[in-house]
Amino acid sequence: MKYTNYGEAFMYEVLIRRAHKCKRGARHGADVCYMKNLMDAEKGSSHVRHLGSFQKQFLSVQGYLIKALDKFLSKKLSIEERARLTQLRNRTEKAFSSQQLLDVVNDGLDVTERFIG
């Protein structure tokens, strides 16, 4: 699946906010701009050059995502939820593109649906 728009990047924010039970903002990387800027940097867009290299932004977003998954893993989970979240964490560590991170985000949203609210 090819990710190209703000709506798809917004799912990253939803997962981060769900994990940390926080509002939108820089804390925990809970803002769509982190993923959107990463996607733009990956495409070579000039308007995000001041934010640093793709690699720098990628490591930041990857780190926020790993911390969110760790937060979920610290909760009381079913055996299946724990296994799926552990697998998503491993996929996040091995990822090398924004698309791979967004695939993890979408799968993570499915696994953590019961934590809405």
N, C-alpha and C positions, 0 to 999 in steps of 0.2 A: 504494500500500500504506500502511495506517495503522499507525504504530508507537505502542504504548501500554504495553509492559511492560519489566520489568527484563531479561529474556532478550534482547530485541531491542537494548536499549541496551548490553548486555554485548559485542556484536559490535564496538562502538567500541573498547573496551578491548583486545580481541583484536588488532585491526589496529594499534593504537598499540604494543602490546608486541611484536608481530611485527616492526614496522619498526625499533624501537630495541633489540630483543633484551634487554628489561629485565623486571623483576618488576613486579607491581602496586604502584602508589604515585603520589604527587604528581608525581614527576619525569616529564617529558614528558607529563603529563596522563594517565598510564596507569592510570586507575581508572574503572570504570563510573559512579561517582557524578557525574563531570563531565557525562556525557551524560544520565543520569537526572535530575539537577537542572535541566539545560537544558530537558528535556522538560516537567518539572513547572512551571518558570517560564513556559514558553510557554503552558501551560494555565491559568496564573494561580493556582497552588497557593500558599497562604499560608505553608506551612512552609519555603519556600526564599527568602523575601523578604530574609532577612539576608545572602544570598550576592550580592546585587546585582541589577540589572535583567536582564531577558531579554537585552537587547542586549549588556550587559557579559559575561554568561555565554556568549552566542553567539560573540562575538569571540574569547573564550578557547578554546573548543572548536574553532572554525574554525581558529585559529592552530595548535593542537596537531595537527590533522588535516593541515594544509598542511605542517607540519614533518615529519610521518610520511611523507607522499607524497614530499617532497623527499629524505628518507633513502632511500626505495626508488629514486628516480630517480638517486641517486648510485652505485648498484650496477651491475654488468654485467647488462644486460638485452637481451632480444631486441628487434628493431625493433617488433614488435607490442606487447610489454609496455611499452616506452617510450611508444609512441603512446597506449595505453590509460591509463597512469598520468598522462601529461601532460593528457589529456582530463579525467580525474578531478580533477586539481589545478585546472584551469580551472572545472569545475563547482563545486568547493568554494569558490573565490573568489566565484562568482556566487550562491551559495546564500543563502537568507534564512530558512530554517526548519530545525528539527531533523530533520524528515522528509527533507528534501533532503540533509542531511549523512549521515543513516543510509543513504540510497540509495547515496551515494558509498562509504560504509564497506562495504556488502555487495558492491558491484562491485569494490572494492579487495581484499576478501578473496578473490574469485575470481581476480583477476589475480596476486596474491602468494602463492598457495597453495604454490608450490615453496619458499618461504622459511620454512615451518613448521619449528620445531625449533631 
